[in-house]
């Protein structure tokens, strides 16, 4: 609340049990589905969705609906992952496993980060102004938080990754060791953050 410079925050999630377990002054929790027709909890000075839309279908419709929740003079901020393992990326244990991870996520829960770079265009199409963006790519260093995050993510998603046929157990284990070595020379997936302002 203090960092955002606001007195109250409404946190929305389909499963709000973890939010409800840690009540905080000024934090209201709403268990709801933002994709549901008629979802309209009010209008806000700041609407922020972080690592949400990349997992949802009908993304363009959801972005339009989120823009409608922004009060005049307010801002919509979207943050999602961008895959930096293109066909020209050097082949490493990390890049092979990341490609399997993205494909496994798409096959199991519908995650699709390929369209995330279109966010600026979509925000403009939703009527927002002064649209801008930035990308953050944390370094993959031995023992770094992002390296530990990917190793844990791969372990949790191992079955879906193996089902793609792109990797086997040895490849996943090798990628974990690669992240924990001084030889690691790869780019983490980035986080693209895009924002646009509702006209007054």
C-alpha positions as CSV (number, residue, x, y, z in Angstrom):
1,X,0.0,0.0,0.0
2,X,2.7,2.4,1.0
3,X,4.8,1.6,-2.1
4,X,1.8,2.2,-4.4
5,X,0.9,5.4,-2.6
6,X,-2.7,4.4,-2.0
7,X,-4.9,4.0,1.1
8,X,-6.7,0.8,-0.1
9,X,-5.9,-2.1,-2.3
10,X,-8.4,-4.7,-3.7
11,X,-6.6,-8.0,-4.4
12,X,-8.6,-10.4,-6.7
13,X,-7.9,-14.1,-7.3
14,X,-10.0,-17.1,-8.1
15,X,-8.3,-18.8,-5.1
16,X,-7.8,-16.2,-2.4
17,X,-7.0,-18.5,0.6
18,X,-3.4,-17.4,0.8
19,X,-4.3,-13.7,0.6
20,X,-7.0,-14.2,3.3
21,X,-4.5,-15.9,5.6
22,X,-2.5,-12.7,5.8
23,X,-4.9,-9.8,6.3
24,X,-3.3,-6.4,6.2
25,X,-4.7,-2.9,7.0
26,X,-6.1,-1.4,3.8
27,X,-6.1,-4.7,1.9
28,X,-9.5,-6.0,0.7
29,X,-9.6,-9.5,-0.8
30,X,-12.2,-10.6,-3.4
31,X,-12.4,-14.2,-4.5
32,X,-13.6,-13.9,-8.1
33,X,-12.8,-14.7,-11.7
34,X,-11.7,-11.6,-13.7
35,X,-12.8,-13.4,-17.0
36,X,-16.4,-13.9,-15.8
37,X,-19.0,-11.8,-17.7
38,X,-20.1,-8.9,-15.6
39,X,-17.0,-8.8,-13.4
40,X,-17.1,-5.1,-12.3
41,X,-15.8,-4.5,-8.8
42,X,-15.6,-0.7,-9.3
43,X,-13.2,1.7,-10.9
44,X,-9.7,2.2,-9.7
45,X,-6.7,4.6,-10.0
46,X,-4.4,1.7,-10.6
47,X,-5.2,-1.8,-12.1
48,X,-2.3,-4.2,-12.2
49,X,-2.3,-7.8,-13.5
50,X,1.1,-9.6,-13.1
51,X,1.8,-13.0,-14.6
52,X,-1.9,-13.5,-15.1
53,X,-3.0,-12.9,-18.7
54,X,-0.4,-15.2,-20.3
55,X,-2.3,-18.1,-18.7
56,X,-5.8,-17.0,-19.9
57,X,-7.8,-17.4,-23.0
58,X,-9.6,-14.5,-24.7
59,X,-6.8,-12.2,-23.7
60,X,-7.8,-9.3,-25.9
61,X,-11.3,-9.3,-24.3
62,X,-9.8,-9.4,-20.8
63,X,-7.5,-6.5,-21.5
64,X,-10.5,-4.4,-22.7
65,X,-12.4,-5.4,-19.6
66,X,-9.5,-4.4,-17.3
67,X,-9.2,-1.1,-19.1
68,X,-12.8,-0.4,-18.3
69,X,-12.0,-0.7,-14.6
70,X,-9.5,2.2,-14.7
71,X,-10.9,5.5,-13.5
72,X,-10.3,8.6,-15.5
73,X,-6.7,9.7,-15.1
74,X,-5.8,6.2,-13.8
75,X,-3.4,3.6,-15.2
76,X,-3.5,0.0,-16.3
77,X,-0.3,-2.0,-15.8
78,X,0.3,-5.5,-17.3
79,X,3.3,-7.6,-16.5
80,X,3.9,-11.0,-18.1
81,X,6.8,-13.2,-19.2
82,X,8.5,-13.0,-22.6
83,X,10.4,-16.0,-23.9
84,X,14.0,-15.1,-25.1
85,X,14.9,-18.5,-26.5
86,X,14.4,-17.8,-30.2
87,X,15.8,-20.0,-33.0
88,X,19.0,-18.0,-33.0
89,X,19.6,-18.3,-29.2
90,X,22.7,-20.5,-28.6
91,X,21.9,-24.0,-27.7
92,X,22.5,-24.7,-24.0
93,X,21.0,-27.1,-21.4
94,X,18.9,-24.1,-20.2
95,X,17.4,-23.1,-23.5
96,X,16.4,-26.7,-24.4
97,X,14.6,-27.1,-21.1
98,X,12.9,-23.7,-21.3
99,X,11.5,-24.5,-24.7
100,X,10.0,-27.7,-23.3
101,X,8.6,-25.8,-20.3
102,X,6.8,-23.3,-22.4
103,X,5.4,-26.1,-24.7
104,X,4.4,-28.1,-21.6
105,X,2.6,-25.1,-20.0
106,X,0.8,-24.4,-23.3
107,X,-0.4,-28.1,-23.6
108,X,-1.6,-28.4,-20.0
109,X,-3.0,-25.0,-18.9
110,X,-3.0,-22.9,-22.1
111,X,-0.1,-20.6,-21.3
112,X,1.0,-18.6,-24.3
113,X,3.7,-15.9,-24.0
114,X,4.1,-15.5,-27.7
115,X,1.6,-12.7,-27.9
116,X,2.8,-10.7,-24.8
117,X,4.9,-8.3,-27.0
118,X,1.6,-7.1,-28.5
119,X,0.5,-5.6,-25.2
120,X,1.3,-2.0,-26.2
121,X,-0.9,-2.3,-29.3
122,X,-3.7,-3.9,-27.3
123,X,-3.7,-1.2,-24.7
124,X,-3.9,1.5,-27.3
125,X,-6.7,-0.4,-28.9
126,X,-8.5,-0.4,-25.5
127,X,-8.4,3.4,-25.6
128,X,-5.5,4.0,-23.2
129,X,-3.0,6.8,-23.8
130,X,0.7,7.5,-23.2
131,X,1.3,3.7,-23.6
132,X,4.9,2.7,-22.7
133,X,6.8,-0.5,-21.8
134,X,10.0,-1.8,-20.3
135,X,11.5,-5.3,-20.0
136,X,13.4,-6.7,-17.1
137,X,15.8,-9.7,-17.5
138,X,17.3,-10.8,-14.3
139,X,20.8,-12.4,-14.4
140,X,21.1,-16.2,-14.2
141,X,23.8,-16.5,-11.6
142,X,24.7,-19.4,-9.4
143,X,22.4,-19.4,-6.4
144,X,20.4,-16.3,-7.6
145,X,16.7,-16.2,-6.8
146,X,15.7,-16.5,-10.5
147,X,18.0,-19.5,-11.0
148,X,16.4,-21.2,-7.9
149,X,13.0,-20.2,-9.2
150,X,13.5,-21.9,-12.6
151,X,15.0,-25.1,-11.0
152,X,11.9,-25.3,-8.8
153,X,9.5,-24.6,-11.7
154,X,11.1,-27.3,-13.8
155,X,10.8,-29.8,-11.0
156,X,7.1,-29.0,-10.5
157,X,6.4,-29.1,-14.2
158,X,8.7,-32.1,-15.0
159,X,5.9,-34.4,-16.1
160,X,4.5,-31.9,-18.6
161,X,7.9,-31.1,-19.9
162,X,8.8,-34.8,-20.5
163,X,5.5,-35.3,-22.2
164,X,6.5,-32.8,-25.0
165,X,9.3,-35.3,-26.1
166,X,11.7,-32.4,-26.3
167,X,13.6,-33.4,-23.1
168,X,14.2,-36.3,-20.8
169,X,15.0,-36.6,-17.1
170,X,18.7,-36.3,-17.8
171,X,18.2,-33.1,-19.8
172,X,16.2,-31.5,-17.0
173,X,18.8,-32.6,-14.4
174,X,21.6,-31.3,-16.6
175,X,19.8,-27.9,-16.9
176,X,19.5,-27.6,-13.2
177,X,23.2,-28.3,-12.8
178,X,24.0,-25.8,-15.6
179,X,22.1,-23.0,-13.7
180,X,24.2,-23.8,-10.6
181,X,27.5,-23.6,-12.5
182,X,29.9,-20.8,-13.4
183,X,29.5,-21.9,-17.1
184,X,25.9,-20.6,-17.3
185,X,25.7,-18.1,-20.1
186,X,22.0,-17.8,-20.9
187,X,19.2,-15.2,-20.7
188,X,16.4,-15.7,-18.3
189,X,12.9,-15.2,-19.6
190,X,12.1,-11.6,-19.2
191,X,9.2,-9.7,-17.7
192,X,7.6,-7.2,-20.0
193,X,5.7,-4.5,-18.2
194,X,3.3,-2.3,-20.2
195,X,1.2,0.6,-19.0
196,X,-1.3,3.0,-20.4
197,X,-3.4,5.8,-19.0
198,X,-7.2,6.3,-19.1
199,X,-8.0,9.8,-20.4
200,X,-9.5,12.2,-17.9
